[in-house]
Amino acid sequence: MVSHDFAAVSRREFLRAGAALVGVGALGVGAFADAPRPPRGIVIGIFTDSHYANRDRRGSRYYRDSSVKLTEFVAAMNKAKPNFAIVLGDLVDKGQTLQAELAYLKHIEGVFRKFKGPRHHVIGNHDVATFTKAQFVAGTGMPGPNYSFDCGPIHCIVLDANYKEDFTPYKAGNFNWKQTYVPPDEQKWLKADLKTAARKTVVFIHQTLDDEDGPHGVKNSPDVRRILERSGKVLAVFQGHNHGGAYHRINGIHYFTMRAMVEGPGLKNNSYALARLSPKAVKVKGFVKQASRPAE
């Protein structure tokens, strides 16, 4: 049975994160937040791969530490006041039982919910290691596994690549994490959504769309990229899954792979970002271990 002292943990974490934010301010949260918003643009708070679980570390993954790391992210975002905050998947790690993973999700969603603004989620493979997609969607309040919305002058699309080679959905650990696809019906939906979008667009996904030959890549990425490119509307793709992070530009579209929050102990190894987007430019300001990447 998994137990959490939620009240004690929450208070302790917020005290630690509040103190740590003095250092974070020196890294530029305050300056980035206070800078003028881009003309006809938005600011987004981003983190990925927190893999929260109430268990000991494994290798470089410090599962419990993601709670205080996310607390720091939330405190920083409440200072920066982005238009919304988003997690790019793997919010939780696999529980030994469904009840254990539900407890993980309840705890870490409780931390994320302290952000004083709109929140969005992308489904990652670890999010459905014990859950079904429907259970994760219900636990986070997502509109669905894939969806879109408008934010100011930017159209936002959330994709779900948690499908096997035969296009059956991941659920309760029935999958090989290296086998990941965007199914034909979702591609059809994506094409239609982009056709009707009247704004420049940013895409959010867990697995990577710029590395189909690597273990972290969506295997039918070329098909998805073709849809994005032909629309002429997509500025950037934000993705996770590959914990080290990366950046590529392919046919005019920026692919930002964000560094995983779970990697390394303590706040000194935290990783998150603010992204400024306008119809003509994207700039990513990374904090702690996350690299900053201007893209004009």
Backbone as JSON, one array per atom type, in Angstrom:
{
  "sequence": "MVSHDFAAVSRREFLRAGAALVGVGALGVGAFADAPRPPRGIVIGIFTDSHYANRDRRGSRYYRDSSVKLTEFVAAMNKAKPNFAIVLGDLVDKGQTLQAELAYLKHIEGVFRKFKGPRHHVIGNHDVATFTKAQFVAGTGMPGPNYSFDCGPIHCIVLDANYKEDFTPYKAGNFNWKQTYVPPDEQKWLKADLKTAARKTVVFIHQTLDDEDGPHGVKNSPDVRRILERSGKVLAVFQGHNHGGAYHRINGIHYFTMRAMVEGPGLKNNSYALARLSPKAVKVKGFVKQASRPAE",
  "N": [[0.85, -1.2, 0.0], [0.57, 2.19, -0.86], [1.44, 5.18, 0.71], [1.0, 8.66, 1.38], [2.06, 11.57, 2.99], [0.4, 14.05, 2.37], [-0.19, 16.75, 3.12], [1.98, 17.5, 4.77], [4.14, 17.06, 3.06], [3.51, 18.87, 0.99], [3.67, 21.42, 2.27], [6.34, 21.47, 3.16], [7.66, 21.25, 0.69], [6.87, 23.6, -0.61], [8.05, 25.55, 0.98], [10.76, 24.96, 0.54], [10.92, 25.33, -2.23], [10.2, 28.0, -2.46], [12.36, 29.29, -1.24], [14.33, 28.46, -2.98], [13.66, 29.82, -5.25], [14.8, 32.3, -5.21], [17.34, 31.9, -6.23], [16.57, 30.95, -8.73], [15.42, 33.23, -9.79], [17.68, 34.68, -10.31], [18.53, 33.3, -12.48], [16.88, 34.18, -14.42], [14.02, 34.1, -14.53], [12.45, 36.22, -13.52], [13.32, 38.41, -15.11], [12.71, 37.48, -17.67], [9.97, 37.17, -17.43], [9.18, 39.8, -16.95], [9.8, 41.13, -19.25], [8.57, 42.76, -22.23], [5.65, 41.36, -23.68], [5.69, 39.42, -26.68], [4.85, 41.07, -29.77], [1.55, 40.52, -30.65], [1.69, 37.92, -29.54], [2.39, 35.01, -27.4], [3.18, 33.53, -24.17], [4.45, 30.49, -22.91], [4.58, 28.09, -20.33], [6.62, 25.27, -19.82], [7.19, 21.83, -19.08], [8.55, 18.5, -18.85], [8.37, 14.88, -18.6], [8.37, 14.21, -15.77], [7.9, 11.9, -14.29], [6.83, 11.17, -11.78], [6.87, 9.25, -8.81], [6.32, 7.47, -5.81], [8.83, 6.23, -4.85], [12.16, 4.79, -4.54], [15.14, 6.06, -6.16], [16.16, 5.13, -9.49], [18.9, 4.38, -11.25], [19.7, 7.3, -12.95], [17.32, 8.49, -12.46], [15.32, 10.24, -10.33], [12.69, 9.76, -8.74], [10.93, 10.63, -6.61], [11.88, 13.2, -6.2], [10.81, 14.74, -8.18], [8.5, 15.87, -7.28], [9.11, 18.11, -5.6], [10.58, 19.48, -7.5], [8.63, 20.07, -9.43], [7.07, 21.69, -7.86], [8.75, 23.89, -7.62], [8.75, 24.69, -10.33], [6.02, 25.44, -10.59], [5.88, 27.58, -8.78], [7.66, 29.34, -10.05], [6.3, 29.73, -12.47], [3.94, 30.93, -11.59], [4.97, 33.34, -10.93], [5.94, 34.23, -13.4], [3.66, 34.22, -14.99], [2.63, 32.92, -17.48], [0.69, 32.37, -20.51], [-0.39, 29.81, -20.52], [0.35, 26.63, -18.94], [2.1, 23.59, -19.67], [2.54, 20.05, -19.62], [4.63, 17.74, -21.2], [4.14, 15.0, -21.25], [4.53, 11.74, -19.59], [4.0, 12.36, -16.89], [3.64, 10.88, -14.58], [5.17, 7.89, -13.17], [5.28, 4.31, -13.63], [3.12, 2.49, -11.51], [3.15, -0.12, -9.02], [0.71, -1.19, -8.66], [-2.64, -0.44, -9.79], [-3.9, 1.2, -7.91], [-1.71, 2.3, -6.61], [-0.55, 3.86, -8.65], [-2.62, 5.63, -9.14], [-2.51, 7.05, -6.76], [-0.02, 8.29, -7.09], [-0.62, 9.96, -9.27], [-2.67, 11.55, -8.21], [-1.26, 12.96, -6.27], [0.83, 14.38, -7.71], [-0.62, 15.78, -9.62], [-2.0, 17.4, -7.88], [0.03, 19.11, -7.07], [0.71, 20.35, -9.55], [-1.69, 21.59, -10.05], [-1.65, 23.84, -8.52], [-0.68, 25.86, -10.05], [-1.59, 29.02, -11.2], [-3.31, 29.36, -13.52], [-4.38, 28.41, -16.88], [-4.0, 24.92, -17.59], [-2.39, 22.3, -19.41], [-2.09, 18.97, -20.79], [-0.04, 16.37, -22.18], [-0.22, 13.03, -23.25], [2.01, 10.56, -22.17], [4.05, 7.59, -22.67], [4.6, 6.34, -20.18], [2.52, 7.27, -18.7], [0.43, 5.63, -19.28], [1.19, 3.17, -18.4], [0.08, 1.71, -16.4], [-2.47, 2.71, -16.27], [-5.44, 3.06, -18.36], [-5.91, 5.08, -21.32], [-8.26, 6.52, -21.03], [-8.58, 6.56, -18.27], [-6.36, 8.1, -17.49], [-6.92, 10.51, -18.79], [-9.3, 11.19, -17.47], [-8.27, 11.55, -14.89], [-6.73, 13.82, -15.12], [-8.23, 15.77, -16.31], [-8.08, 16.31, -19.01], [-9.26, 17.24, -22.31], [-9.27, 15.14, -24.1], [-7.33, 12.42, -25.59], [-6.01, 13.52, -27.84], [-6.17, 16.85, -28.98], [-7.17, 20.26, -29.75], [-6.66, 23.83, -29.44], [-7.15, 27.4, -29.26], [-4.96, 30.1, -28.51], [-4.68, 33.32, -27.98], [-2.96, 34.71, -30.71], [-2.09, 32.27, -31.59], [-2.49, 28.92, -32.63], [-2.94, 25.83, -31.06], [-1.96, 22.45, -30.89], [-2.42, 19.28, -29.54], [-0.97, 16.19, -29.7], [-1.26, 12.58, -29.82], [0.78, 9.91, -29.67], [0.75, 7.37, -28.73], [0.45, 4.59, -29.73], [0.48, 1.28, -31.06], [2.2, -0.66, -33.65], [0.18, -1.77, -35.18], [-1.71, 0.09, -34.83], [-3.32, -0.07, -32.59], [-4.31, 1.21, -29.42], [-2.05, 2.16, -26.77], [-2.33, 0.68, -23.57], [-2.4, 0.1, -20.12], [0.23, -0.99, -20.0], [0.58, -2.64, -22.29], [2.49, -2.62, -24.33], [5.46, -2.03, -26.35], [7.75, 0.38, -25.63], [9.34, 1.5, -27.59], [7.98, 1.24, -29.88], [6.02, 3.22, -31.55], [3.4, 5.16, -32.84], [1.53, 7.51, -34.85], [-1.76, 7.16, -35.52], [-3.72, 6.49, -38.57], [-6.33, 7.68, -38.45], [-6.0, 9.73, -36.61], [-4.08, 11.23, -37.94], [-5.65, 12.08, -40.08], [-7.48, 13.66, -38.71], [-5.67, 15.61, -37.75], [-4.81, 16.81, -40.15], [-7.21, 17.94, -41.05], [-7.75, 19.68, -38.93], [-5.61, 21.48, -39.07], [-6.15, 22.57, -41.57], [-8.41, 24.12, -41.14], [-7.5, 25.9, -39.27], [-6.91, 29.23, -38.4], [-4.69, 30.51, -37.6], [-1.12, 30.85, -36.93], [0.66, 27.93, -35.86], [1.43, 25.75, -33.1], [2.73, 22.62, -32.08], [2.28, 19.99, -29.74], [3.68, 17.08, -28.37], [4.49, 13.82, -27.06], [6.42, 11.67, -27.75], [9.17, 11.8, -30.12], [9.16, 13.7, -33.16], [11.14, 14.11, -34.96], [13.04, 12.17, -35.31], [12.8, 9.47, -36.4], [14.26, 7.14, -36.75], [15.53, 6.61, -34.4], [15.33, 5.3, -30.97], [13.47, 6.8, -29.54], [11.76, 7.96, -31.3], [8.76, 8.7, -33.18], [7.55, 6.29, -35.29], [6.31, 6.59, -37.76], [6.9, 9.2, -38.35], [7.7, 10.73, -40.72], [5.31, 10.84, -42.23], [3.66, 12.37, -40.56], [5.13, 14.74, -40.32], [5.0, 15.59, -42.96], [2.33, 16.38, -43.19], [2.32, 18.54, -41.38], [4.18, 20.26, -42.62], [3.05, 20.74, -45.17], [0.83, 22.21, -44.5], [1.76, 24.75, -44.03], [1.58, 26.29, -41.77], [2.72, 25.67, -39.34], [4.78, 26.54, -36.71], [6.45, 25.42, -34.71], [7.38, 22.39, -32.96], [6.96, 20.96, -29.84], [8.38, 18.58, -27.72], [8.99, 15.58, -25.71], [10.25, 12.8, -23.95], [12.84, 11.82, -24.96], [15.27, 11.98, -22.77], [17.57, 13.58, -22.56], [17.23, 15.8, -24.13], [17.05, 17.89, -27.13], [17.52, 19.58, -30.31], [16.25, 20.36, -33.49], [15.91, 21.64, -36.82], [13.68, 21.28, -39.35], [12.83, 21.58, -42.61], [11.9, 24.21, -42.19], [10.47, 24.09, -39.8], [10.68, 24.19, -36.28], [11.96, 21.87, -33.98], [11.74, 21.18, -30.77], [13.11, 19.3, -28.31], [12.52, 18.71, -25.05], [14.35, 18.71, -21.98], [14.3, 16.12, -19.5], [12.54, 16.36, -16.43], [12.85, 14.53, -14.33], [15.46, 13.66, -14.19], [18.36, 13.33, -12.29], [19.32, 14.36, -8.91], [17.5, 16.53, -6.68], [16.83, 20.15, -6.6], [18.83, 21.43, -7.99], [19.1, 20.04, -10.28], [16.86, 20.49, -11.73], [14.53, 21.06, -14.47], [13.05, 23.04, -16.84], [11.05, 25.32, -18.83], [10.33, 28.53, -20.36], [8.51, 29.54, -23.13], [8.43, 31.85, -25.71], [6.2, 32.84, -28.12], [5.4, 34.14, -31.25], [3.59, 34.98, -34.26], [5.75, 35.01, -35.99], [8.12, 34.17, -34.79], [9.99, 32.09, -32.46], [11.11, 31.63, -29.2], [12.97, 30.0, -26.75], [13.41, 30.0, -23.35], [15.42, 28.47, -21.17], [15.58, 26.94, -17.9], [17.62, 26.18, -15.11], [18.7, 23.09, -15.75], [17.73, 23.0, -18.32], [18.31, 23.82, -21.67], [18.54, 27.03, -23.29], [17.03, 28.22, -26.27], [17.08, 30.2, -28.92], [15.01, 30.87, -31.7], [14.64, 32.23, -34.56]],
  "CA": [[0.0, 0.0, 0.0], [1.34, 3.43, -0.94], [0.87, 6.26, 1.51], [1.65, 9.95, 1.23], [1.65, 12.64, 3.89], [0.27, 15.11, 1.37], [-0.12, 18.09, 3.7], [3.35, 17.77, 5.21], [5.0, 17.15, 1.88], [3.21, 20.09, 0.27], [4.19, 22.58, 3.0], [7.8, 21.4, 3.12], [8.11, 21.52, -0.67], [6.69, 25.0, -0.98], [9.08, 26.31, 1.67], [12.02, 24.74, -0.18], [10.85, 25.94, -3.56], [10.19, 29.44, -2.3], [13.74, 29.7, -1.0], [15.12, 28.19, -4.19], [13.28, 30.74, -6.32], [15.74, 33.41, -5.21], [18.35, 31.51, -7.21], [15.95, 30.86, -10.05], [15.27, 34.59, -10.28], [18.96, 35.07, -10.88], [18.66, 32.63, -13.77], [16.18, 34.94, -15.43], [12.56, 34.02, -14.56], [11.92, 37.55, -13.35], [13.61, 39.23, -16.29], [11.96, 36.95, -18.81], [8.55, 37.46, -17.18], [8.92, 41.23, -16.99], [10.02, 41.65, -20.61], [7.31, 42.94, -22.96], [5.17, 40.21, -24.44], [5.92, 39.63, -28.12], [3.67, 41.61, -30.47], [0.62, 39.48, -31.09], [2.3, 36.65, -29.16], [2.04, 34.4, -26.12], [4.24, 32.87, -23.41], [4.02, 29.17, -22.44], [5.43, 27.36, -19.4], [6.74, 23.89, -20.32], [8.07, 20.83, -18.5], [8.24, 17.16, -19.36], [8.99, 13.68, -18.04], [8.59, 14.25, -14.32], [7.93, 10.5, -13.85], [6.68, 11.12, -10.33], [6.48, 8.01, -8.14], [6.77, 7.41, -4.41], [9.78, 5.13, -4.7], [13.56, 5.17, -4.59], [15.74, 6.32, -7.47], [16.71, 4.06, -10.32], [19.87, 5.04, -12.12], [19.71, 8.77, -12.84], [15.94, 8.97, -12.28], [14.98, 10.49, -8.93], [11.24, 9.87, -8.91], [10.3, 11.46, -5.58], [12.34, 14.59, -6.29], [10.0, 15.49, -9.15], [7.46, 16.62, -6.58], [9.63, 19.43, -5.24], [10.96, 20.15, -8.75], [7.42, 20.63, -10.02], [6.69, 22.79, -6.98], [9.55, 25.04, -8.05], [8.21, 25.11, -11.62], [4.75, 26.12, -10.37], [6.18, 28.88, -8.17], [8.25, 30.18, -11.09], [5.27, 30.08, -13.45], [3.03, 31.88, -10.97], [5.66, 34.63, -11.03], [6.06, 34.62, -14.81], [2.3, 34.39, -15.52], [2.46, 32.57, -18.89], [-0.71, 32.18, -20.93], [-0.76, 28.51, -19.97], [1.46, 25.71, -18.65], [1.85, 22.28, -20.26], [3.48, 18.95, -19.43], [4.72, 17.02, -22.48], [4.0, 13.56, -21.08], [5.2, 11.04, -18.5], [3.8, 13.07, -15.63], [3.85, 9.88, -13.53], [5.82, 6.65, -13.56], [4.45, 3.13, -13.42], [2.9, 1.99, -10.16], [3.07, -1.57, -8.9], [-0.72, -1.48, -8.78], [-3.44, 0.69, -10.25], [-4.12, 2.08, -6.78], [-0.47, 3.04, -6.36], [-0.36, 4.89, -9.66], [-3.64, 6.64, -8.88], [-1.98, 7.9, -5.69], [1.02, 9.14, -7.69], [-1.26, 10.97, -10.1], [-3.38, 12.48, -7.33], [-0.28, 13.83, -5.62], [1.56, 15.28, -8.61], [-1.62, 16.71, -10.18], [-2.25, 18.38, -6.84], [1.11, 20.11, -7.16], [0.55, 21.09, -10.81], [-2.93, 22.37, -9.97], [-1.37, 25.1, -7.83], [-0.43, 26.9, -11.05], [-2.75, 29.9, -11.25], [-3.61, 29.63, -14.91], [-4.79, 27.2, -17.62], [-3.01, 23.83, -17.66], [-2.62, 21.3, -20.45], [-1.33, 17.73, -20.66], [0.18, 15.43, -23.27], [-0.08, 11.67, -22.71], [3.25, 9.85, -22.44], [3.93, 6.13, -22.54], [4.55, 5.94, -18.77], [1.2, 7.65, -18.17], [-0.51, 4.52, -19.52], [1.85, 1.91, -18.04], [-0.9, 1.0, -15.57], [-3.77, 3.26, -16.64], [-5.89, 3.23, -19.74], [-5.93, 6.49, -21.67], [-9.47, 7.12, -20.46], [-8.33, 6.81, -16.85], [-5.45, 9.23, -17.36], [-7.68, 11.7, -19.21], [-10.21, 11.53, -16.37], [-7.5, 11.99, -13.74], [-6.09, 15.11, -15.38], [-9.18, 16.73, -16.86], [-7.83, 16.58, -20.43], [-10.43, 17.07, -23.19], [-9.14, 13.86, -24.79], [-5.91, 12.12, -25.85], [-5.52, 14.54, -28.78], [-7.14, 17.95, -29.04], [-6.57, 21.54, -30.14], [-7.27, 25.03, -28.85], [-6.52, 28.66, -29.64], [-4.47, 30.96, -27.43], [-4.26, 34.54, -28.65], [-2.75, 34.55, -32.15], [-1.47, 30.97, -31.83], [-3.29, 27.7, -32.56], [-2.18, 24.8, -30.35], [-2.41, 21.09, -31.15], [-1.86, 18.22, -28.71], [-1.04, 14.9, -30.39], [-1.1, 11.34, -29.06], [1.48, 8.89, -30.46], [0.81, 6.15, -27.93], [-0.2, 3.52, -30.5], [1.38, 0.24, -31.56], [2.36, -0.7, -35.1], [-1.12, -2.07, -35.79], [-2.53, 1.25, -34.48], [-4.1, -0.24, -31.37], [-3.78, 2.15, -28.43], [-1.4, 1.71, -25.54], [-3.1, 0.68, -22.33], [-1.98, -0.77, -19.03], [1.5, -1.66, -20.24], [0.49, -3.67, -23.35], [3.23, -2.07, -25.46], [6.9, -1.8, -26.36], [7.84, 1.84, -25.69], [10.04, 1.91, -28.81], [7.04, 1.09, -30.99], [5.1, 4.33, -31.35], [2.85, 5.61, -34.12], [0.32, 8.33, -34.93], [-2.6, 6.35, -36.41], [-4.3, 7.19, -39.73], [-7.48, 8.53, -38.13], [-5.48, 10.94, -35.97], [-3.47, 12.03, -39.02], [-6.75, 12.71, -40.81], [-7.96, 14.73, -37.83], [-4.65, 16.65, -37.75], [-4.85, 17.51, -41.44], [-8.43, 18.76, -41.07], [-7.62, 20.74, -37.94], [-4.71, 22.49, -39.63], [-6.8, 23.22, -42.71], [-9.37, 25.12, -40.65], [-6.85, 26.83, -38.35], [-6.7, 30.56, -38.98], [-3.54, 31.08, -36.92], [0.1, 30.07, -36.87], [0.36, 26.79, -35.0], [2.47, 25.02, -32.38], [2.31, 21.24, -31.82], [2.84, 19.35, -28.55], [3.62, 15.62, -28.46], [5.47, 13.22, -26.14], [7.5, 11.05, -28.52], [9.77, 12.79, -31.01], [8.77, 13.69, -34.57], [12.3, 14.45, -35.8], [14.06, 11.12, -35.15], [12.07, 8.2, -36.56], [15.17, 6.0, -36.73], [16.01, 6.41, -33.04], [14.38, 4.6, -30.1], [12.47, 7.71, -28.98], [11.01, 8.59, -32.38], [7.52, 8.18, -33.77], [8.07, 5.54, -36.44], [5.77, 7.15, -39.0], [7.11, 10.65, -38.31], [7.67, 11.42, -42.02], [3.92, 11.1, -42.62], [3.15, 13.46, -39.75], [5.84, 15.96, -40.72], [4.48, 16.01, -44.27], [1.09, 17.11, -42.92], [2.69, 19.81, -40.77], [4.87, 21.1, -43.6], [2.14, 21.15, -46.24], [-0.12, 23.2, -44.0], [2.38, 26.07, -44.06], [1.15, 27.05, -40.6], [3.34, 25.19, -38.09], [6.02, 27.2, -36.3], [7.33, 24.6, -33.87], [6.91, 21.2, -32.25], [7.58, 20.74, -28.53], [8.27, 17.16, -27.42], [9.8, 15.11, -24.59], [10.58, 11.38, -24.15], [14.3, 11.69, -24.99], [15.52, 12.74, -21.54], [18.67, 14.51, -22.67], [16.84, 16.98, -24.89], [17.67, 18.06, -28.45], [16.89, 20.58, -31.17], [16.47, 20.27, -34.93], [15.01, 22.4, -37.68], [13.44, 20.49, -40.55], [11.93, 22.24, -43.57], [11.33, 25.44, -41.64], [9.78, 23.87, -38.52], [11.57, 23.96, -35.15], [11.62, 20.71, -33.14], [12.37, 21.33, -29.47], [12.96, 18.18, -27.38], [12.81, 19.3, -23.75], [15.05, 17.83, -21.05], [13.41, 15.5, -18.51], [12.58, 16.86, -15.06], [13.17, 13.46, -13.38], [16.89, 13.31, -14.22], [19.25, 13.92, -11.31], [18.72, 14.66, -7.61], [17.36, 17.87, -6.14], [16.47, 21.3, -7.43], [19.95, 21.82, -8.85], [18.95, 19.29, -11.53], [15.53, 20.73, -12.29], [14.55, 21.38, -15.91], [11.78, 23.54, -17.37], [11.28, 26.43, -19.76], [9.31, 29.44, -20.86], [8.61, 29.73, -24.58], [7.73, 33.01, -26.28], [5.8, 32.57, -29.5], [4.61, 35.08, -32.04], [3.42, 34.37, -35.58], [6.98, 35.03, -36.79], [9.33, 33.77, -34.07], [9.9, 31.26, -31.27], [12.31, 31.69, -28.36], [12.84, 29.18, -25.55], [14.29, 30.34, -22.23], [15.52, 27.33, -20.29], [15.96, 27.19, -16.52], [18.43, 25.17, -14.43], [19.39, 22.23, -16.71], [17.16, 23.11, -19.66], [19.0, 24.77, -22.55], [17.79, 28.08, -23.98], [17.2, 28.06, -27.71], [16.38, 31.16, -29.77], [14.7, 30.38, -33.05], [14.02, 33.37, -35.27]],
  "C": [[0.88, 1.25, 0.0], [0.65, 4.49, -0.1], [1.67, 7.52, 1.29], [1.15, 10.86, 2.35], [1.55, 13.9, 3.06], [0.43, 16.5, 1.97], [1.3, 18.44, 4.1], [4.29, 17.93, 4.03], [4.78, 18.48, 1.17], [3.83, 21.31, 0.96], [5.72, 22.61, 2.92], [8.33, 21.78, 1.74], [7.97, 22.98, -1.02], [7.67, 25.91, -0.26], [10.42, 26.19, 0.94], [12.02, 25.45, -1.53], [10.86, 27.46, -3.48], [11.59, 29.99, -2.08], [14.57, 29.55, -2.26], [14.83, 29.21, -5.28], [14.14, 32.0, -6.34], [16.83, 33.14, -6.23], [17.78, 31.44, -8.61], [15.77, 32.24, -10.65], [16.55, 35.09, -10.92], [19.19, 34.44, -12.24], [17.78, 33.27, -14.84], [14.67, 34.81, -15.48], [11.96, 35.41, -14.48], [12.12, 38.41, -14.58], [12.8, 38.78, -17.49], [10.48, 37.28, -18.67], [8.23, 38.93, -17.36], [9.13, 41.85, -18.37], [8.68, 41.8, -21.32], [6.92, 41.67, -23.71], [5.39, 40.47, -25.93], [4.68, 40.2, -28.78], [2.8, 40.47, -30.99], [1.19, 38.1, -30.76], [1.86, 36.17, -27.79], [3.3, 33.85, -25.46], [3.68, 31.58, -22.82], [5.04, 28.63, -21.45], [5.43, 25.89, -19.75], [7.64, 23.06, -19.41], [7.68, 19.48, -19.05], [8.9, 16.08, -18.51], [9.36, 13.83, -16.57], [8.62, 12.86, -13.71], [7.72, 10.38, -12.35], [6.22, 9.74, -9.86], [7.03, 8.06, -6.72], [7.66, 6.19, -4.22], [11.2, 5.64, -4.9], [14.04, 5.36, -6.02], [16.1, 5.02, -8.18], [17.63, 4.71, -11.34], [19.87, 6.53, -11.89], [18.32, 9.35, -12.6], [15.58, 9.03, -10.8], [13.49, 10.81, -8.87], [10.6, 10.8, -7.89], [10.67, 12.93, -5.73], [11.52, 15.41, -7.29], [8.88, 16.27, -8.49], [7.94, 18.02, -6.21], [10.1, 20.19, -6.48], [9.75, 20.79, -9.41], [6.9, 21.78, -9.17], [7.46, 24.05, -7.35], [9.05, 25.59, -9.39], [6.94, 25.93, -11.42], [4.99, 27.51, -9.76], [6.76, 29.85, -9.2], [7.2, 30.63, -12.1], [4.25, 31.05, -12.86], [3.65, 33.28, -10.93], [5.66, 35.14, -12.46], [4.71, 34.88, -15.48], [2.21, 34.11, -17.03], [0.99, 32.41, -19.23], [-1.25, 30.83, -20.52], [0.51, 27.73, -19.68], [1.09, 24.34, -19.19], [2.94, 21.3, -19.87], [3.44, 18.09, -20.69], [4.74, 15.5, -22.31], [4.87, 12.98, -19.99], [5.18, 11.86, -17.22], [4.08, 12.13, -14.46], [4.64, 8.7, -14.09], [4.91, 5.49, -13.18], [4.34, 2.79, -11.94], [2.84, 0.48, -10.15], [1.64, -2.06, -9.02], [-1.42, -0.25, -9.33], [-3.64, 1.7, -9.13], [-2.88, 2.92, -6.47], [-0.29, 4.16, -7.38], [-1.42, 5.98, -9.55], [-3.18, 7.6, -7.79], [-0.88, 8.82, -6.21], [0.38, 10.29, -8.46], [-1.98, 12.01, -9.25], [-2.4, 13.47, -6.7], [0.32, 14.85, -6.59], [0.6, 16.23, -9.34], [-1.99, 17.77, -9.16], [-1.21, 19.48, -6.82], [0.92, 20.98, -8.4], [-0.66, 22.01, -10.75], [-2.73, 23.69, -9.24], [-0.93, 26.21, -8.8], [-1.71, 27.7, -11.26], [-3.05, 30.32, -12.69], [-4.05, 28.35, -15.6], [-3.65, 26.2, -17.69], [-3.4, 22.86, -18.77], [-1.67, 20.13, -20.26], [-1.17, 17.05, -22.01], [0.32, 14.05, -22.63], [1.26, 11.08, -23.14], [3.08, 8.36, -22.22], [3.86, 5.68, -21.09], [3.21, 6.3, -18.13], [0.17, 6.56, -18.37], [0.17, 3.17, -19.28], [0.96, 1.06, -17.15], [-2.32, 1.44, -15.92], [-4.16, 2.9, -18.07], [-5.82, 4.72, -20.05], [-7.13, 7.2, -21.05], [-9.27, 7.43, -18.98], [-7.4, 7.99, -16.65], [-6.14, 10.54, -17.73], [-8.6, 12.15, -18.08], [-9.46, 12.1, -15.17], [-6.86, 13.35, -13.89], [-7.04, 16.18, -15.9], [-8.9, 17.11, -18.3], [-9.12, 16.47, -21.23], [-10.45, 15.72, -23.88], [-7.67, 13.59, -25.05], [-5.25, 13.06, -26.85], [-6.6, 15.6, -28.93], [-6.42, 19.21, -29.49], [-7.33, 22.69, -29.49], [-6.51, 26.25, -29.36], [-6.09, 29.42, -28.4], [-3.92, 32.23, -28.08], [-4.09, 34.3, -30.14], [-2.19, 33.19, -32.54], [-2.49, 29.84, -31.69], [-2.4, 26.6, -31.97], [-2.8, 23.43, -30.59], [-1.67, 20.12, -30.24], [-2.07, 16.89, -29.43], [-0.78, 13.74, -29.44], [-0.47, 10.29, -29.97], [1.59, 7.57, -29.72], [-0.04, 5.04, -28.57], [0.86, 2.54, -30.99], [1.38, 0.22, -33.09], [1.06, -1.01, -35.83], [-2.16, -1.01, -35.45], [-3.53, 0.97, -33.36], [-3.48, 0.63, -30.28], [-3.03, 1.45, -27.29], [-2.44, 1.68, -24.43], [-2.49, -0.31, -21.36], [-0.76, -1.62, -19.39], [1.5, -2.71, -21.32], [1.4, -3.36, -24.54], [4.74, -2.14, -25.24], [7.1, -0.3, -26.57], [8.57, 2.35, -26.94], [9.15, 1.82, -30.04], [5.94, 2.13, -30.81], [4.7, 4.95, -32.69], [1.71, 6.61, -33.89], [-0.59, 7.65, -35.94], [-3.25, 7.17, -37.52], [-5.47, 8.1, -39.37], [-7.04, 9.81, -37.42], [-4.77, 11.84, -36.99], [-4.55, 12.76, -39.82], [-7.32, 13.87, -40.01], [-6.98, 15.91, -37.84], [-4.7, 17.49, -39.03], [-6.06, 18.44, -41.5], [-8.34, 19.93, -40.1], [-6.72, 21.86, -38.46], [-5.35, 23.25, -40.79], [-7.72, 24.34, -42.25], [-8.73, 26.15, -39.72], [-6.55, 28.15, -39.05], [-5.46, 31.24, -38.4], [-2.29, 30.24, -37.17], [-0.02, 29.07, -35.72], [1.62, 26.24, -34.33], [1.9, 23.66, -31.99], [3.02, 20.72, -30.58], [2.63, 17.84, -28.66], [4.66, 15.06, -27.49], [6.66, 12.65, -26.9], [7.96, 12.0, -29.63], [9.38, 12.59, -32.47], [9.94, 13.97, -35.51], [13.38, 13.37, -35.76], [13.42, 9.74, -35.26], [12.97, 6.97, -36.52], [15.73, 5.71, -35.35], [14.96, 5.76, -32.17], [13.26, 5.49, -29.57], [11.52, 8.28, -30.04], [9.72, 7.9, -32.74], [7.89, 7.55, -35.11], [7.49, 6.01, -37.78], [5.84, 8.68, -38.99], [7.09, 11.32, -39.67], [6.26, 11.74, -42.5], [3.35, 12.29, -41.87], [3.82, 14.78, -40.14], [5.33, 16.49, -42.06], [3.19, 16.82, -44.1], [1.4, 18.49, -42.34], [3.29, 20.77, -41.79], [3.92, 21.62, -44.68], [1.11, 22.17, -45.79], [0.44, 24.62, -44.12], [2.09, 26.91, -42.84], [1.94, 26.74, -39.33], [4.68, 25.87, -37.85], [6.98, 26.23, -35.64], [6.59, 23.4, -33.32], [7.68, 21.12, -30.94], [7.31, 19.3, -28.12], [9.18, 16.79, -26.26], [10.4, 13.75, -24.9], [12.08, 11.09, -24.17], [14.87, 12.59, -23.89], [16.64, 13.76, -21.64], [18.33, 15.8, -23.38], [17.59, 17.09, -26.21], [16.97, 19.2, -29.17], [17.25, 20.3, -32.61], [15.52, 21.24, -35.63], [14.9, 21.64, -38.99], [12.42, 21.21, -41.42], [11.16, 23.4, -42.95], [10.61, 25.3, -40.33], [10.8, 23.54, -37.44], [11.06, 22.79, -34.31], [12.43, 20.81, -31.85], [12.08, 20.09, -28.62], [13.43, 18.67, -26.02], [13.44, 18.26, -22.82], [14.1, 17.35, -19.95], [13.63, 16.07, -17.11], [13.1, 15.81, -14.08], [14.67, 13.21, -13.25], [17.68, 14.08, -13.16], [18.55, 14.32, -10.02], [18.57, 16.16, -7.35], [17.08, 18.97, -7.15], [17.6, 21.75, -8.34], [19.92, 21.09, -10.19], [17.56, 19.45, -12.13], [15.65, 21.11, -13.77], [13.16, 21.81, -16.35], [12.07, 24.78, -18.2], [10.07, 27.34, -19.88], [9.56, 29.62, -22.35], [7.8, 30.95, -24.98], [7.45, 32.72, -27.75], [5.02, 33.74, -30.06], [4.44, 34.44, -33.41], [4.69, 34.3, -36.41], [8.2, 34.46, -36.08], [9.0, 32.91, -32.86], [11.21, 31.42, -30.5], [12.05, 30.91, -27.09], [13.87, 29.62, -24.53], [14.29, 29.17, -21.27], [15.99, 27.73, -18.9], [16.62, 25.95, -15.93], [19.13, 24.32, -15.5], [18.85, 22.32, -18.14], [17.89, 24.18, -20.47], [18.03, 25.81, -23.09], [18.07, 27.99, -25.47], [16.41, 29.15, -28.44], [16.13, 30.56, -31.13], [13.94, 31.47, -33.76], [13.78, 33.0, -36.72]]
}
